[in-house]
Amino acid sequence: MLAINSDTIRPSLKLYFIMGSINCLKSPVEVLSEAITGGITLFQFREKGPGALMGQAKLELAKKLQKLCWEHNIPFIINDDISLAIAIGADGVHIGQDDEPASSMRARLGPNAIIGVSAHTLEEAQQALLDGANYLGIGPIFPTQSKDDAKEVQGTSLIEELRAKGIQIPLVGIGGIKIDNAASVIHAGADGVSVISAIAGADSVRDAATRFIREIEMNKLKSF
């Protein structure tokens, strides 16, 4: 497990890449390797949907991707599957509103685990804070086809509301984020953006990640 916690997670959210085997046009290991070369700062293994790997195949892929992340000091997060996270000693988990609360995840994973929570309302964000979340995933910001269970699109309004109320927990925007709309998420107050298809499905994964990093860094400077 990397030495990443709630005090150091904020910069790691800058370009948060989410991927599973079903999102890839080539080998997931190759896609992740190119994304790391392009500059991603955090990775979430999300193996869900029709055709997703299960059992031993999922475990073996998780281990390969985790090894690659750790070789480059990239935090490795697992979506929902706490049993898998415990089995391989992942850096943390990301959970939704239908999963166990962050407080339960914390009790099972320990004080140093990264726990991210998806929030769609102010009330959900406040509860996640009380439960000990390290960061919040806010969205979907824009329409997305990467998640079959995505909630209603809400733009950047919740990010703006949380910041206006003085809530300073690290925030990452998610849902339909592309190069041409990433700036609005950063200007709203997010610490970074989460991306699936705009990187995993790109002709050049490395170039796509590099373009995102440049766009985010340029607009972070404009926000100060």
Disulfide bonds with the S-S distance in Angstrom:
none
